[in-house]
Structures are given as C-alpha cells and as structure tokens.
Amino acid sequence: MLASYDTSINGTAIQAKVTIPVNTTAAVSVPTMGQEHNLLLADGKLTAAEAKDGFLTVELGSGNHTLEVPSVGTVTMEIKGSDEINYVGGKASASFTYTDVEGNTAAAKESGVVSYTTDDASVAAVNQKTGAIVYKGEGSAVITATLKLENVSVAGQELGDITLTAQQTVKVITQTSAICTLTQKVS
C-alpha cells in the first residue's frame, strides 16, 4: 500500500491519498489531528470511521482512495482565578474559546451551545451554564467544557451536529494544610 499526506488543505485537518493493490482490502488509519469526531470523507462520501487512540480507521478495497478528516475547528479552556494550588472556599471561572477553520477565535458561547461539568463536585463545583467554579474540598477535579455546534458543514459536506470538549484539572487544598511551621534554633 502507498500513502501520502497533506495538512495544508483549507477545511481539512489532514488529507491522505492511498493506493491499495488489486484484490486486496486494507484497514486504513488516518490521524485525527485533534478533531474530536469520527467522521471521515472517503472518496468524497461522508463515512463514520472507527475512532481509537487518536486515529480514524476505515476498511477500503483495492484502488486509489482519498481520505479527509474534516476540520471543524478547535476549542481552548482557561480557568481564570485558578492557580497551580487552589484553596477551599476560593472561586474561579472557566473561559472557553472556539477557533474556526478560518482561524477566527471567539467566545465559544457565540458559536454554539456551551456547558460545563466537573467529575467531582465535592472538590470543585461548577455552574453548568456560566462556568463559575467554587472550590469545596481537598483533592483534584477535572473541569470539562463542551461546545455543541449545530448543522456543521465543511468543504461542501454536511457533518450534522458536532461536539467539541476541553478539560483542565484543578487541585484544591485547605489553607491549614498549606501552612508550614519553621523552627529556628538560636545559639
């Protein structure tokens, strides 16, 4: 099998051209290039591929094929008011941005439906709509921001609804566990 890749095509995270020998089938894997969906254009037709470990895989028969991973953009989350160590009772807020395929960046809420969750509300409670965070107890929690884009179309192909996520881990301690006592012996 022969393959070549191109990452410079507008609207596409990556394009792969593969040649599969006569009377042969092959499972072809293409890197997702950070795209969080399982959609692949195989010879111009939208195909649901198997997504695993950062790759999209599809079974193809013999011939010359073009595979494209459509780019729907990227998301970034920043937690403002958060430090490497956060204290119980402290507050912060999640800021979530979306960069489209043209490179335009805006608040994610201007592009689709945004929601926030936490994997441990006893450590860090998060307001589902605003991203406001209150640190409740000691430990670590993963804050997840989700952007649902509706009726996405890339390179003339209707992709439907796409969901993009970003995550950040926060660590929380009590103020008393951060106090260190220094004893100095005077001679």
Buried (B, 14 or more C-beta within 10 A) or exposed (E): EEBEEEEEEEBBBBBBBBEBEEEEEBEBBBBBBBBBBBBBBBEEEBBEBEBEEEBBBBEBEBEEBEBBBBBBBBBBBBBEEBEEEBBBEBEBBBBBBBBBBEEEEEEBBEBBBBBBBBEBEEBBBBEEEEBBBBBBBBBEBBBBBBBBBEEBEBBEBEBEEBBBBBEBEBBBBEEEEEEEEEEEEEE
